[in-house]
Amino acid sequence: MDEQPLLEFMNEKLAEGLQREKTQEALDGWDRRVLLTLKDGRQFHFIVHDKNITIFEGPIDDVKMRIESDETTIRKLFNEEMGAAAALLKRKLKVKGSASDLMKLRHIF
């Protein structure tokens, strides 16, 4: 099975998610630079600004939130096959950031 490249997949799923009212409410007034590091060493960064999220490959400086996971878990989160809370409890997802950031994350994944 030839899987869609992760960056393309995340951007596609985010575009869909940004159409949801709950996601837009969660993003209201939230400006963040987020770093996602996968277990295989790949890094992606998210820029949350003006009720929009853009994802890029590679690291970024001055992040306010750090996420660590693996590609399988990230794909499950974006496909809504697993919630962020379940991933955290199963230790498949590690998040370093404020509690309010963590709460907003639930509406994005």
N, C-alpha and C positions, 0 to 999 in steps of 0.2 A: 504494500500500500504506500503510495507516494503522498506523504503529508505536505500540506501547504507550509511554506517557510514560516517560522514563528512570528517574525516581525509583521509580515503581511497578514497573518491570521489575527494577531492582537489588534492591528489597526482596523481590520474588517469588523471584528466583534465590538470594538469600542464605538465605531460609527453607528452600529445598531443600538448599542446601549445608551448612547448620547441622545437618542430619540425618546427615551423613557423619562417621564416626569420626575420620578423618584431620583434618577441620576442627576437631572438638571437641578433639583432642589439641593442635593448633596454637594454639588459643585458651586452653588451660589456663594460668591465671596471667598472661595477657597483657592489660593494660589500656592502651589507647591512644586518643588523639584524632587522627584522620586527616583531612586536607583533600584533596579531589579537585578540581582545577581543570581544566576542559575548555578546549580551544583557542578555543572561542567565548565564553569568559569566564564561563560558568556555574560555580557552585561547589556542591559537596555535601560534607557531613562525615559521617564514620563515628565512632561511639563504640563501642569494643570494651571490654566489661566483663562479668565473670562468665560467660564462655563464650558470650557473645551479641554480636551486632553490630546496631546500629541506624543507619539512614542518614536524614539530613535534608537538605533543600535549604538552601543558603546557607553562608556562612563560619562559622568557629569560631576562638576564640582558644586559645592555649597548646597548639598541636599538636605531636606528637612525630614525625609522618611526613607528608610532602607527596607527593602523586601528581599528575602532569600527564599528560594524554592527550587523546584526542578521543573523541567519542561512539561512533563506529564500533568503535574498538579496545576500549572499555569493554564494549560489547555482545558483542563476540567473546570477551573474557575471561570474562564471566559465562555465556556460552553454551558455554564450554569448546571453542570453535573455534580458540582461540589460547592458548598458555600464557604466563605472565608472563615467563619467561626469553626466549622468542621475541620478545615485544613489546619487551622491554628491548633486545635485540640489534638489532632493526629500528628502534630509536629512536622507537617508537610509544608508549612508556611511559617516563616519567622518575619516579624515586622518590628522595626525600631522606629518609633515616632510617638507623637502625643496620643493620648486616649481619644481625643476628638477626631484626630486623623484616622485612627483605627475604625471609629464608628462610621465615618464617611466612606471608608473603603468597602463596607458591607453593601452599599448601594451602587458601587461601581462594578464589583465582581458579583 
